[in-house]
Amino acid sequence: MRIYHETVECDSVLVGVKKTRFEVLKTQSIDHNELAEQAGTTLFKENNTGMILLIKERTTGKELVICSTHLYFSPRKDFLKVGQAANCLKHLDSFDPRVRTGELPVIFAGDFNAYPTETGVVNYVMGKEVSPHPMVNKKNIRKYDKIMELIPETPSLVGKFENSYSAFSEEGYPKWTNYTQDFKETLDHIFYT
């Protein structure tokens, strides 16, 4: 699913579904630029996206919601990642009423561009205290509050997720999810209810 915003192409996300096993019942795209539009500022406009799918397993009839996203990369704008994650969770709340009631299991995953040990976005999703990232300069710390004002009601899934990486090691996450010649770190996350 590719999302276009004005004349700027946004990031893309992909969720592969084995059609012989699952039926896609519903999809919804998420354009995180809506945060910039709501705030009336380009500060929050970085062309990141997400998508939500409701799928049904063909033999059992069990349904599952999957939300995948690609959050902004810079730790200097960690407040934006927190807002974008909150935006995904807000969209999940309105996607299907069974998400809010806990009747549907949810997987929330993607490229969060966030280290597991020093990030506000992982803490936010897990319902823990959000502390500003060390690289966020002091004048931008107020922007955590500003972006959260755009999502006045805390999404119902905040604090209800488990981290799928908890079984990997004592640290609770794998050594890397992004592996290149010059960079080897965990930036991608998978949460589930």
SEZA-130508 format. One record per residue: residue number from 1; x, y, z of N, C-alpha, C in turn. Coordinates in nm, 2 decimals. Layout:
N
@num=NUM&nu=X&nv=Y&nw=Z&cau=X&cav=Y&caw=Z&cu=X&cv=Y&cw=Z
...
//
This chain:
193
@num=1&nu=0.09&nv=-0.12&nw=0.00&cau=0.00&cav=0.00&caw=0.00&cu=0.09&cv=0.12&cw=0.00
@num=2&nu=0.08&nv=0.21&nw=-0.10&cau=0.16&cav=0.33&caw=-0.11&cu=0.07&cv=0.45&cw=-0.09
@num=3&nu=0.11&nv=0.54&nw=0.00&cau=0.03&cav=0.66&caw=0.03&cu=0.09&cv=0.78&cw=-0.04
@num=4&nu=0.01&nv=0.86&nw=-0.10&cau=0.06&cav=0.98&caw=-0.16&cu=0.00&cv=1.10&cw=-0.08
@num=5&nu=0.08&nv=1.20&nw=-0.05&cau=0.04&cav=1.32&caw=0.02&cu=0.07&cv=1.44&cw=-0.06
@num=6&nu=-0.03&nv=1.52&nw=-0.10&cau=0.00&cav=1.63&caw=-0.19&cu=0.08&cv=1.59&cw=-0.31
@num=7&nu=0.20&nv=1.65&nw=-0.33&cau=0.28&cav=1.61&caw=-0.44&cu=0.40&cv=1.53&cw=-0.39
@num=8&nu=0.41&nv=1.50&nw=-0.26&cau=0.52&cav=1.43&caw=-0.20&cu=0.49&cv=1.28&cw=-0.18
@num=9&nu=0.57&nv=1.20&nw=-0.23&cau=0.55&cav=1.05&caw=-0.20&cu=0.60&cv=1.02&cw=-0.06
@num=10&nu=0.51&nv=0.95&nw=0.01&cau=0.54&cav=0.91&caw=0.15&cu=0.62&cv=0.78&cw=0.15
@num=11&nu=0.67&nv=0.74&nw=0.26&cau=0.73&cav=0.61&caw=0.28&cu=0.62&cv=0.50&cw=0.25
@num=12&nu=0.67&nv=0.38&nw=0.24&cau=0.58&cav=0.27&caw=0.22&cu=0.60&cv=0.16&cw=0.33
@num=13&nu=0.49&nv=0.09&nw=0.35&cau=0.50&cav=-0.03&caw=0.44&cu=0.44&cv=-0.14&cw=0.37
@num=14&nu=0.48&nv=-0.26&nw=0.41&cau=0.43&cav=-0.38&caw=0.34&cu=0.40&cv=-0.49&cw=0.45
@num=15&nu=0.29&nv=-0.55&nw=0.44&cau=0.25&cav=-0.66&caw=0.52&cu=0.22&cv=-0.77&cw=0.42
@num=16&nu=0.30&nv=-0.88&nw=0.42&cau=0.27&cav=-0.99&caw=0.33&cu=0.17&cv=-1.09&cw=0.39
@num=17&nu=0.07&nv=-1.13&nw=0.32&cau=-0.03&cav=-1.22&caw=0.36&cu=-0.04&cv=-1.34&cw=0.27
@num=18&nu=-0.03&nv=-1.46&nw=0.32&cau=-0.04&cav=-1.58&caw=0.24&cu=-0.19&cv=-1.60&cw=0.22
@num=19&nu=-0.23&nv=-1.57&nw=0.09&cau=-0.37&cav=-1.57&caw=0.06&cu=-0.44&cv=-1.71&cw=0.07
@num=20&nu=-0.36&nv=-1.82&nw=0.06&cau=-0.41&cav=-1.95&caw=0.07&cu=-0.45&cv=-1.98&cw=0.21
@num=21&nu=-0.39&nv=-1.91&nw=0.31&cau=-0.42&cav=-1.93&caw=0.45&cu=-0.51&cv=-1.82&cw=0.51
@num=22&nu=-0.49&nv=-1.70&nw=0.47&cau=-0.56&cav=-1.58&caw=0.53&cu=-0.64&cv=-1.51&cw=0.42
@num=23&nu=-0.75&nv=-1.46&nw=0.47&cau=-0.84&cav=-1.37&caw=0.39&cu=-0.82&cv=-1.23&cw=0.45
@num=24&nu=-0.79&nv=-1.13&nw=0.36&cau=-0.79&cav=-0.99&caw=0.41&cu=-0.93&cv=-0.93&cw=0.40
@num=25&nu=-0.98&nv=-0.90&nw=0.52&cau=-1.12&cav=-0.85&caw=0.54&cu=-1.13&cv=-0.70&cw=0.52
@num=26&nu=-1.03&nv=-0.63&nw=0.57&cau=-1.03&cav=-0.48&caw=0.57&cu=-0.89&cv=-0.42&cw=0.58
@num=27&nu=-0.87&nv=-0.31&nw=0.52&cau=-0.74&cav=-0.24&caw=0.53&cu=-0.77&cv=-0.09&cw=0.55
@num=28&nu=-0.67&nv=-0.03&nw=0.61&cau=-0.67&cav=0.12&caw=0.62&cu=-0.53&cv=0.17&cw=0.62
@num=29&nu=-0.51&nv=0.28&nw=0.55&cau=-0.38&cav=0.34&caw=0.55&cu=-0.37&cv=0.45&cw=0.65
@num=30&nu=-0.25&nv=0.48&nw=0.70&cau=-0.22&cav=0.58&caw=0.80&cu=-0.12&cv=0.68&cw=0.74
@num=31&nu=-0.15&nv=0.80&nw=0.73&cau=-0.06&cav=0.91&caw=0.68&cu=-0.02&cv=0.99&cw=0.81
@num=32&nu=0.10&nv=0.97&nw=0.86&cau=0.14&cav=1.05&caw=0.98&cu=0.15&cv=1.20&cw=0.95
@num=33&nu=0.15&nv=1.24&nw=0.83&cau=0.15&cav=1.39&caw=0.80&cu=0.02&cv=1.45&cw=0.86
@num=34&nu=-0.08&nv=1.37&nw=0.89&cau=-0.20&cav=1.43&caw=0.94&cu=-0.17&cv=1.50&cw=1.08
@num=35&nu=-0.07&nv=1.46&nw=1.15&cau=-0.03&cav=1.53&caw=1.27&cu=0.02&cv=1.67&cw=1.24
@num=36&nu=0.09&nv=1.69&nw=1.13&cau=0.13&cav=1.82&caw=1.09&cu=0.02&cv=1.91&cw=1.06
@num=37&nu=-0.08&nv=1.85&nw=0.98&cau=-0.20&cav=1.92&caw=0.94&cu=-0.28&cv=1.97&cw=1.06
@num=38&nu=-0.30&nv=1.87&nw=1.16&cau=-0.37&cav=1.91&caw=1.28&cu=-0.30&cv=2.02&cw=1.36
@num=39&nu=-0.17&nv=2.01&nw=1.37&cau=-0.10&cav=2.11&caw=1.45&cu=-0.07&cv=2.24&cw=1.37
@num=40&nu=-0.09&nv=2.24&nw=1.24&cau=-0.07&cav=2.36&caw=1.16&cu=0.08&cv=2.40&cw=1.16
@num=41&nu=0.16&nv=2.29&nw=1.16&cau=0.31&cav=2.32&caw=1.15&cu=0.37&cv=2.21&cw=1.06
@num=42&nu=0.48&nv=2.25&nw=1.00&cau=0.55&cav=2.15&caw=0.92&cu=0.65&cv=2.07&cw=1.00
@num=43&nu=0.67&nv=2.11&nw=1.13&cau=0.76&cav=2.04&caw=1.22&cu=0.73&cv=1.89&cw=1.23
@num=44&nu=0.61&nv=1.85&nw=1.22&cau=0.57&cav=1.71&caw=1.24&cu=0.55&cv=1.64&cw=1.10
@num=45&nu=0.59&nv=1.71&nw=0.99&cau=0.56&cav=1.65&caw=0.86&cu=0.69&cv=1.59&cw=0.81
@num=46&nu=0.69&nv=1.45&nw=0.81&cau=0.81&cav=1.38&caw=0.76&cu=0.78&cv=1.26&cw=0.67
@num=47&nu=0.65&nv=1.26&nw=0.62&cau=0.61&cav=1.16&caw=0.52&cu=0.62&cv=1.02&cw=0.56
@num=48&nu=0.60&nv=0.99&nw=0.69&cau=0.59&cav=0.85&caw=0.73&cu=0.45&cv=0.79&cw=0.73
@num=49&nu=0.44&nv=0.66&nw=0.72&cau=0.31&cav=0.60&caw=0.70&cu=0.29&cv=0.48&cw=0.79
@num=50&nu=0.18&nv=0.42&nw=0.78&cau=0.14&cav=0.30&caw=0.85&cu=0.02&cv=0.24&cw=0.77
@num=51&nu=-0.01&nv=0.11&nw=0.81&cau=-0.12&cav=0.05&caw=0.75&cu=-0.18&cv=-0.05&cw=0.85
@num=52&nu=-0.31&nv=-0.07&nw=0.85&cau=-0.38&cav=-0.17&caw=0.93&cu=-0.45&cv=-0.27&cw=0.85
@num=53&nu=-0.45&nv=-0.39&nw=0.89&cau=-0.52&cav=-0.50&caw=0.82&cu=-0.60&cv=-0.58&cw=0.92
@num=54&nu=-0.72&nv=-0.62&nw=0.88&cau=-0.79&cav=-0.72&caw=0.95&cu=-0.79&cv=-0.85&cw=0.86
@num=55&nu=-0.73&nv=-0.96&nw=0.92&cau=-0.73&cav=-1.08&caw=0.84&cu=-0.80&cv=-1.19&cw=0.91
@num=56&nu=-0.84&nv=-1.29&nw=0.84&cau=-0.91&cav=-1.40&caw=0.90&cu=-0.84&cv=-1.53&cw=0.85
@num=57&nu=-0.81&nv=-1.62&nw=0.94&cau=-0.75&cav=-1.75&caw=0.91&cu=-0.86&cv=-1.83&cw=0.85
@num=58&nu=-0.83&nv=-1.89&nw=0.73&cau=-0.94&cav=-1.96&caw=0.65&cu=-0.99&cv=-2.08&cw=0.72
@num=59&nu=-0.91&nv=-2.16&nw=0.79&cau=-0.96&cav=-2.29&caw=0.84&cu=-1.03&cv=-2.27&cw=0.97
@num=60&nu=-0.99&nv=-2.18&nw=1.06&cau=-1.05&cav=-2.16&caw=1.19&cu=-1.14&cv=-2.05&cw=1.20
@num=61&nu=-1.13&nv=-1.95&nw=1.11&cau=-1.22&cav=-1.83&caw=1.11&cu=-1.17&cv=-1.73&cw=1.21
@num=62&nu=-1.06&nv=-1.75&nw=1.28&cau=-1.01&cav=-1.66&caw=1.38&cu=-0.96&cv=-1.53&cw=1.30
@num=63&nu=-0.98&nv=-1.42&nw=1.36&cau=-0.94&cav=-1.29&caw=1.31&cu=-0.83&cv=-1.23&cw=1.39
@num=64&nu=-0.75&nv=-1.15&nw=1.32&cau=-0.63&cav=-1.08&caw=1.37&cu=-0.61&cv=-0.95&cw=1.31
@num=65&nu=-0.58&nv=-0.85&nw=1.39&cau=-0.55&cav=-0.71&caw=1.33&cu=-0.39&cv=-0.70&cw=1.33
@num=66&nu=-0.34&nv=-0.65&nw=1.22&cau=-0.20&cav=-0.62&caw=1.21&cu=-0.18&cv=-0.47&cw=1.17
@num=67&nu=-0.10&nv=-0.40&nw=1.25&cau=-0.06&cav=-0.27&caw=1.22&cu=0.09&cv=-0.26&cw=1.20
@num=68&nu=0.13&nv=-0.21&nw=1.08&cau=0.27&cav=-0.20&caw=1.05&cu=0.30&cv=-0.05&cw=1.02
@num=69&nu=0.41&nv=0.00&nw=1.06&cau=0.44&cav=0.14&caw=1.04&cu=0.59&cv=0.16&cw=1.02
@num=70&nu=0.62&nv=0.27&nw=0.97&cau=0.76&cav=0.32&caw=0.95&cu=0.77&cv=0.46&cw=1.02
@num=71&nu=0.84&nv=0.47&nw=1.13&cau=0.84&cav=0.59&caw=1.21&cu=0.96&cv=0.67&cw=1.17
@num=72&nu=0.96&nv=0.80&nw=1.20&cau=1.07&cav=0.89&caw=1.16&cu=1.20&cv=0.84&cw=1.22
@num=73&nu=1.31&nv=0.87&nw=1.15&cau=1.44&cav=0.81&caw=1.19&cu=1.52&cv=0.88&cw=1.29
@num=74&nu=1.51&nv=1.01&nw=1.30&cau=1.61&cav=1.09&caw=1.38&cu=1.58&cv=1.09&cw=1.53
@num=75&nu=1.67&nv=1.05&nw=1.62&cau=1.65&cav=1.06&caw=1.76&cu=1.63&cv=1.20&cw=1.81
@num=76&nu=1.67&nv=1.30&nw=1.73&cau=1.65&cav=1.44&caw=1.77&cu=1.51&cv=1.48&cw=1.76
@num=77&nu=1.43&nv=1.40&nw=1.69&cau=1.28&cav=1.42&caw=1.69&cu=1.21&cv=1.29&cw=1.75
@num=78&nu=1.26&nv=1.24&nw=1.86&cau=1.20&cav=1.13&caw=1.93&cu=1.05&cv=1.16&cw=1.96
@num=79&nu=1.02&nv=1.28&nw=1.99&cau=0.89&cav=1.32&caw=2.02&cu=0.79&cv=1.29&cw=1.90
@num=80&nu=0.85&nv=1.30&nw=1.78&cau=0.77&cav=1.28&caw=1.66&cu=0.74&cv=1.13&cw=1.65
@num=81&nu=0.84&nv=1.04&nw=1.69&cau=0.81&cav=0.90&caw=1.69&cu=0.71&cv=0.86&cw=1.79
@num=82&nu=0.71&nv=0.92&nw=1.90&cau=0.61&cav=0.89&caw=2.01&cu=0.47&cv=0.93&cw=1.95
@num=83&nu=0.46&nv=1.05&nw=1.89&cau=0.34&cav=1.09&caw=1.83&cu=0.29&cv=1.00&cw=1.72
@num=84&nu=0.38&nv=0.96&nw=1.63&cau=0.34&cav=0.87&caw=1.52&cu=0.29&cv=0.74&cw=1.57
@num=85&nu=0.36&nv=0.68&nw=1.68&cau=0.31&cav=0.56&caw=1.74&cu=0.17&cv=0.58&cw=1.80
@num=86&nu=0.15&nv=0.69&nw=1.87&cau=0.02&cav=0.72&caw=1.93&cu=-0.08&cv=0.73&cw=1.81
@num=87&nu=-0.04&nv=0.79&nw=1.70&cau=-0.13&cav=0.80&caw=1.59&cu=-0.18&cv=0.67&cw=1.54
@num=88&nu=-0.08&nv=0.57&nw=1.53&cau=-0.12&cav=0.44&caw=1.49&cu=-0.22&cv=0.38&cw=1.58
@num=89&nu=-0.19&nv=0.39&nw=1.71&cau=-0.28&cav=0.33&caw=1.81&cu=-0.42&cv=0.40&cw=1.81
@num=90&nu=-0.42&nv=0.53&nw=1.78&cau=-0.55&cav=0.60&caw=1.77&cu=-0.63&cv=0.54&cw=1.65
@num=91&nu=-0.56&nv=0.52&nw=1.54&cau=-0.63&cav=0.46&caw=1.42&cu=-0.67&cv=0.32&cw=1.45
@num=92&nu=-0.59&nv=0.24&nw=1.53&cau=-0.64&cav=0.11&caw=1.57&cu=-0.77&cv=0.11&cw=1.65
@num=93&nu=-0.78&nv=0.21&nw=1.74&cau=-0.90&cav=0.22&caw=1.82&cu=-1.02&cv=0.24&cw=1.73
@num=94&nu=-1.01&nv=0.31&nw=1.62&cau=-1.13&cav=0.34&caw=1.54&cu=-1.14&cv=0.24&cw=1.43
@num=95&nu=-1.05&nv=0.16&nw=1.40&cau=-1.05&cav=0.06&caw=1.29&cu=-1.16&cv=-0.04&cw=1.31
@num=96&nu=-1.17&nv=-0.10&nw=1.43&cau=-1.27&cav=-0.20&caw=1.45&cu=-1.30&cv=-0.19&cw=1.60
@num=97&nu=-1.43&nv=-0.18&nw=1.64&cau=-1.46&cav=-0.17&caw=1.78&cu=-1.41&cv=-0.28&cw=1.87
@num=98&nu=-1.39&nv=-0.40&nw=1.81&cau=-1.34&cav=-0.51&caw=1.89&cu=-1.19&cv=-0.49&cw=1.93
@num=99&nu=-1.12&nv=-0.40&nw=1.87&cau=-0.98&cav=-0.37&caw=1.92&cu=-0.99&cv=-0.30&cw=2.06
@num=100&nu=-1.08&nv=-0.21&nw=2.07&cau=-1.09&cav=-0.14&caw=2.20&cu=-1.13&cv=-0.23&cw=2.31
@num=101&nu=-1.22&nv=-0.33&nw=2.28&cau=-1.27&cav=-0.42&caw=2.39&cu=-1.18&cv=-0.54&cw=2.41
@num=102&nu=-1.07&nv=-0.55&nw=2.33&cau=-0.98&cav=-0.66&caw=2.35&cu=-1.02&cv=-0.79&cw=2.29
@num=103&nu=-1.13&nv=-0.79&nw=2.21&cau=-1.18&cav=-0.91&caw=2.15&cu=-1.10&cv=-0.96&cw=2.03
@num=104&nu=-1.03&nv=-0.87&nw=1.97&cau=-0.94&cav=-0.90&caw=1.86&cu=-0.79&cv=-0.89&cw=1.90
@num=105&nu=-0.71&nv=-1.00&nw=1.87&cau=-0.57&cav=-0.98&caw=1.90&cu=-0.51&cv=-0.89&cw=1.80
@num=106&nu=-0.41&nv=-0.81&nw=1.84&cau=-0.34&cav=-0.71&caw=1.76&cu=-0.19&cv=-0.73&cw=1.76
@num=107&nu=-0.13&nv=-0.72&nw=1.64&cau=0.01&cav=-0.72&caw=1.63&cu=0.05&cv=-0.58&cw=1.58
@num=108&nu=0.13&nv=-0.51&nw=1.65&cau=0.18&cav=-0.38&caw=1.62&cu=0.33&cv=-0.39&cw=1.59
@num=109&nu=0.37&nv=-0.37&nw=1.47&cau=0.51&cav=-0.39&caw=1.43&cu=0.56&cv=-0.29&cw=1.33
@num=110&nu=0.69&nv=-0.29&nw=1.31&cau=0.75&cav=-0.20&caw=1.21&cu=0.88&cv=-0.15&cw=1.24
@num=111&nu=0.93&nv=-0.06&nw=1.15&cau=1.05&cav=0.00&caw=1.17&cu=1.03&cv=0.13&cw=1.25
@num=112&nu=1.05&nv=0.11&nw=1.38&cau=1.03&cav=0.22&caw=1.48&cu=1.15&cv=0.31&cw=1.48
@num=113&nu=1.26&nv=0.27&nw=1.42&cau=1.38&cav=0.35&caw=1.42&cu=1.42&cv=0.39&cw=1.56
@num=114&nu=1.41&nv=0.29&nw=1.65&cau=1.42&cav=0.32&caw=1.79&cu=1.50&cv=0.21&cw=1.86
@num=115&nu=1.61&nv=0.25&nw=1.93&cau=1.68&cav=0.15&caw=2.01&cu=1.59&cv=0.11&cw=2.13
@num=116&nu=1.60&nv=-0.02&nw=2.17&cau=1.51&cav=-0.06&caw=2.28&cu=1.54&cv=0.00&cw=2.41
@num=117&nu=1.67&nv=0.04&nw=2.43&cau=1.71&cav=0.08&caw=2.57&cu=1.71&cv=0.23&cw=2.59
@num=118&nu=1.68&nv=0.31&nw=2.49&cau=1.69&cav=0.46&caw=2.51&cu=1.58&cv=0.53&cw=2.43
@num=119&nu=1.46&nv=0.48&nw=2.44&cau=1.36&cav=0.54&caw=2.35&cu=1.23&cv=0.57&cw=2.42
@num=120&nu=1.17&nv=0.68&nw=2.39&cau=1.04&cav=0.71&caw=2.44&cu=0.93&cv=0.63&cw=2.38
@num=121&nu=0.95&nv=0.60&nw=2.25&cau=0.84&cav=0.54&caw=2.17&cu=0.81&cv=0.40&cw=2.22
@num=122&nu=0.91&nv=0.32&nw=2.26&cau=0.89&cav=0.18&caw=2.31&cu=0.82&cv=0.20&cw=2.45
@num=123&nu=0.87&nv=0.29&nw=2.53&cau=0.81&cav=0.31&caw=2.66&cu=0.66&cv=0.35&cw=2.65
@num=124&nu=0.63&nv=0.44&nw=2.55&cau=0.49&cav=0.48&caw=2.53&cu=0.40&cv=0.36&cw=2.50
@num=125&nu=0.44&nv=0.28&nw=2.40&cau=0.36&cav=0.17&caw=2.36&cu=0.34&cv=0.07&cw=2.47
@num=126&nu=0.45&nv=0.05&nw=2.56&cau=0.44&cav=-0.04&caw=2.67&cu=0.37&cv=0.02&cw=2.79
@num=127&nu=0.33&nv=0.15&nw=2.78&cau=0.26&cav=0.21&caw=2.89&cu=0.35&cv=0.26&cw=3.00
@num=128&nu=0.48&nv=0.28&nw=2.97&cau=0.57&cav=0.32&caw=3.07&cu=0.60&cv=0.47&cw=3.06
@num=129&nu=0.67&nv=0.53&nw=3.15&cau=0.70&cav=0.67&caw=3.15&cu=0.79&cv=0.70&cw=3.03
@num=130&nu=0.75&nv=0.81&nw=2.96&cau=0.82&cav=0.86&caw=2.84&cu=0.92&cv=0.97&cw=2.88
@num=131&nu=1.05&nv=0.94&nw=2.87&cau=1.15&cav=1.04&caw=2.90&cu=1.21&cv=1.09&cw=2.77
@num=132&nu=1.24&nv=1.21&nw=2.76&cau=1.30&cav=1.26&caw=2.64&cu=1.43&cv=1.19&cw=2.60
@num=133&nu=1.44&nv=1.16&nw=2.47&cau=1.57&cav=1.10&caw=2.42&cu=1.68&cv=1.20&cw=2.45
@num=134&nu=1.80&nv=1.15&nw=2.49&cau=1.92&cav=1.24&caw=2.52&cu=1.96&cv=1.33&cw=2.40
@num=135&nu=1.92&nv=1.29&nw=2.28&cau=1.96&cav=1.38&caw=2.16&cu=1.85&cv=1.49&cw=2.13
@num=136&nu=1.74&nv=1.49&nw=2.20&cau=1.64&cav=1.59&caw=2.18&cu=1.69&cv=1.72&cw=2.25
@num=137&nu=1.71&nv=1.83&nw=2.18&cau=1.76&cav=1.95&caw=2.25&cu=1.65&cv=2.00&cw=2.34
@num=138&nu=1.70&nv=2.08&nw=2.43&cau=1.61&cav=2.13&caw=2.54&cu=1.49&cv=2.21&cw=2.49
@num=139&nu=1.51&nv=2.29&nw=2.38&cau=1.40&cav=2.37&caw=2.34&cu=1.29&cv=2.28&cw=2.27
@num=140&nu=1.32&nv=2.16&nw=2.23&cau=1.22&cav=2.07&caw=2.17&cu=1.15&cv=1.98&cw=2.27
@num=141&nu=1.20&nv=1.98&nw=2.40&cau=1.13&cav=1.89&caw=2.49&cu=0.99&cv=1.92&cw=2.51
@num=142&nu=0.95&nv=2.04&nw=2.50&cau=0.80&cav=2.08&caw=2.51&cu=0.72&cv=2.01&cw=2.39
@num=143&nu=0.79&nv=1.97&nw=2.29&cau=0.71&cav=1.92&caw=2.17&cu=0.66&cv=1.78&cw=2.20
@num=144&nu=0.71&nv=1.71&nw=2.30&cau=0.64&cav=1.59&caw=2.35&cu=0.50&cv=1.62&cw=2.39
@num=145&nu=0.48&nv=1.72&nw=2.47&cau=0.34&cav=1.76&caw=2.51&cu=0.26&cv=1.81&cw=2.39
@num=146&nu=0.32&nv=1.89&nw=2.30&cau=0.25&cav=1.95&caw=2.19&cu=0.20&cv=1.84&cw=2.10
@num=147&nu=0.28&nv=1.74&nw=2.07&cau=0.23&cav=1.63&caw=1.98&cu=0.13&cv=1.55&cw=2.04
@num=148&nu=0.14&nv=1.52&nw=2.17&cau=0.04&cav=1.44&caw=2.24&cu=-0.10&cv=1.52&cw=2.26
@num=149&nu=-0.09&nv=1.65&nw=2.25&cau=-0.22&cav=1.72&caw=2.25&cu=-0.30&cv=1.69&cw=2.13
@num=150&nu=-0.24&nv=1.65&nw=2.02&cau=-0.31&cav=1.61&caw=1.90&cu=-0.39&cv=1.48&cw=1.91
@num=151&nu=-0.35&nv=1.40&nw=2.02&cau=-0.42&cav=1.28&caw=2.04&cu=-0.47&cv=1.29&cw=2.19
@num=152&nu=-0.58&nv=1.36&nw=2.20&cau=-0.63&cav=1.40&caw=2.34&cu=-0.67&cv=1.28&cw=2.43
@num=153&nu=-0.72&nv=1.17&nw=2.37&cau=-0.76&cav=1.06&caw=2.44&cu=-0.65&cv=0.95&cw=2.43
@num=154&nu=-0.60&nv=0.90&nw=2.54&cau=-0.49&cav=0.80&caw=2.53&cu=-0.56&cv=0.67&cw=2.46
@num=155&nu=-0.49&nv=0.62&nw=2.36&cau=-0.55&cav=0.51&caw=2.29&cu=-0.56&cv=0.39&cw=2.38
@num=156&nu=-0.66&nv=0.31&nw=2.36&cau=-0.69&cav=0.20&caw=2.45&cu=-0.58&cv=0.09&cw=2.46
@num=157&nu=-0.50&nv=0.08&nw=2.36&cau=-0.40&cav=-0.03&caw=2.36&cu=-0.27&cv=0.01&cw=2.43
@num=158&nu=-0.25&nv=0.14&nw=2.47&cau=-0.13&cav=0.18&caw=2.54&cu=-0.12&cv=0.10&cw=2.67
@num=159&nu=0.00&nv=0.03&nw=2.69&cau=0.02&cav=-0.05&caw=2.80&cu=-0.03&cv=-0.19&cw=2.80
@num=160&nu=-0.10&nv=-0.23&nw=2.69&cau=-0.16&cav=-0.36&caw=2.68&cu=-0.08&cv=-0.45&cw=2.60
@num=161&nu=0.03&nv=-0.41&nw=2.54&cau=0.11&cav=-0.49&caw=2.45&cu=0.22&cv=-0.57&cw=2.53
@num=162&nu=0.26&nv=-0.68&nw=2.47&cau=0.37&cav=-0.76&caw=2.52&cu=0.48&cv=-0.73&cw=2.41
@num=163&nu=0.61&nv=-0.74&nw=2.45&cau=0.72&cav=-0.72&caw=2.36&cu=0.76&cv=-0.86&cw=2.31
@num=164&nu=0.75&nv=-0.89&nw=2.18&cau=0.78&cav=-1.02&caw=2.13&cu=0.93&cv=-1.06&cw=2.15
@num=165&nu=1.01&nv=-0.96&nw=2.17&cau=1.15&cav=-0.99&caw=2.19&cu=1.19&cv=-1.03&cw=2.33
@num=166&nu=1.10&nv=-1.03&nw=2.42&cau=1.14&cav=-1.06&caw=2.56&cu=1.20&cv=-1.20&cw=2.58
@num=167&nu=1.18&nv=-1.29&nw=2.48&cau=1.24&cav=-1.43&caw=2.50&cu=1.38&cv=-1.44&cw=2.44
@num=168&nu=1.43&nv=-1.34&nw=2.37&cau=1.55&cav=-1.35&caw=2.30&cu=1.68&cv=-1.36&cw=2.39
@num=169&nu=1.68&nv=-1.28&nw=2.49&cau=1.81&cav=-1.27&caw=2.57&cu=1.77&cv=-1.21&cw=2.70
@num=170&nu=1.88&nv=-1.20&nw=2.79&cau=1.86&cav=-1.13&caw=2.92&cu=1.82&cv=-0.98&cw=2.90
@num=171&nu=1.87&nv=-0.92&nw=2.79&cau=1.83&cav=-0.78&caw=2.76&cu=1.69&cv=-0.76&cw=2.71
@num=172&nu=1.63&nv=-0.87&nw=2.66&cau=1.49&cav=-0.87&caw=2.62&cu=1.47&cv=-0.83&cw=2.47
@num=173&nu=1.58&nv=-0.83&nw=2.39&cau=1.57&cav=-0.80&caw=2.25&cu=1.68&cv=-0.86&cw=2.18
@num=174&nu=1.67&nv=-0.88&nw=2.05&cau=1.78&cav=-0.94&caw=1.97&cu=1.90&cv=-0.84&cw=1.96
@num=175&nu=2.01&nv=-0.89&nw=1.92&cau=2.13&cav=-0.81&caw=1.90&cu=2.11&cv=-0.71&cw=1.79
@num=176&nu=2.04&nv=-0.75&nw=1.69&cau=2.01&cav=-0.66&caw=1.58&cu=1.89&cv=-0.70&cw=1.50
@num=177&nu=1.82&nv=-0.60&nw=1.44&cau=1.72&cav=-0.63&caw=1.34&cu=1.75&cv=-0.55&cw=1.21
@num=178&nu=1.86&nv=-0.47&nw=1.21&cau=1.91&cav=-0.40&caw=1.10&cu=2.06&cv=-0.43&cw=1.09
@num=179&nu=2.10&nv=-0.49&nw=0.98&cau=2.23&cav=-0.54&caw=0.97&cu=2.29&cv=-0.49&cw=0.84
@num=180&nu=2.39&nv=-0.40&nw=0.84&cau=2.46&cav=-0.36&caw=0.73&cu=2.61&cv=-0.36&cw=0.76
@num=181&nu=2.69&nv=-0.33&nw=0.67&cau=2.84&cav=-0.33&caw=0.69&cu=2.87&cv=-0.23&cw=0.80
@num=182&nu=2.81&nv=-0.12&nw=0.80&cau=2.85&cav=-0.01&caw=0.90&cu=2.75&cv=0.00&cw=1.02
@num=183&nu=2.64&nv=-0.07&nw=1.02&cau=2.54&cav=-0.05&caw=1.12&cu=2.47&cv=-0.18&cw=1.16
@num=184&nu=2.48&nv=-0.21&nw=1.29&cau=2.41&cav=-0.34&caw=1.33&cu=2.34&cv=-0.30&cw=1.47
@num=185&nu=2.21&nv=-0.28&nw=1.46&cau=2.13&cav=-0.25&caw=1.58&cu=1.99&cv=-0.30&cw=1.57
@num=186&nu=1.92&nv=-0.30&nw=1.68&cau=1.78&cav=-0.33&caw=1.69&cu=1.70&cv=-0.20&cw=1.68
@num=187&nu=1.63&nv=-0.18&nw=1.56&cau=1.55&cav=-0.06&caw=1.54&cu=1.40&cv=-0.10&cw=1.51
@num=188&nu=1.38&nv=-0.23&nw=1.48&cau=1.25&cav=-0.27&caw=1.45&cu=1.18&cv=-0.34&cw=1.57
@num=189&nu=1.06&nv=-0.33&nw=1.58&cau=0.99&cav=-0.39&caw=1.70&cu=0.86&cv=-0.46&cw=1.66
@num=190&nu=0.83&nv=-0.56&nw=1.74&cau=0.70&cav=-0.64&caw=1.72&cu=0.64&cv=-0.65&cw=1.86
@num=191&nu=0.52&nv=-0.59&nw=1.87&cau=0.44&cav=-0.59&caw=1.99&cu=0.31&cv=-0.67&cw=1.96
@num=192&nu=0.25&nv=-0.73&nw=2.07&cau=0.13&cav=-0.81&caw=2.05&cu=0.04&cv=-0.80&cw=2.17
@num=193&nu=-0.09&nv=-0.82&nw=2.15&cau=-0.18&cav=-0.82&caw=2.27&cu=-0.22&cv=-0.97&cw=2.30
//
